[in-house]
Amino acid sequence: MPPTILGTLFVGLVLLDCIDISDLRRLLIGILIHERNRKSANRIYKEQEPLARITLSYLPLHLKKNRQYFSRFYRLYHAELISLLPQYLLLILFAALCGVQSRFAFYGFAGIKLLLGVIVSLQVDSLRRPNRLKE
């Protein structure tokens, strides 16, 4: 497989990962905003250390309602973050060893990322706010 096709598939997968992580973060922070308000959520975010901002580990401490709904997507977010490094190492290994056949691994991972994107997009309304929250 020509390197340009592999590069294109790699860049496409990175973009899908960025979109999925961004959408999951928006959903999780939207749950906090629903329980508090935007100004309070921004204040809480600014008080956190950089690692806590990336992992969003501070969010469960500030939630009282919607914990079960939150925890489902919180686990999904962490699974996505943890799987990034092994995923790209596998893809590089497949590309080096299998050549043309490695595209199927790229397609498989892209399919998973697209499915995750659809699942998250079904959880938000047109303004990208979570739509299944208890009052």
Beta strands, then each sheet from edge to edge (+ up, - down):
end
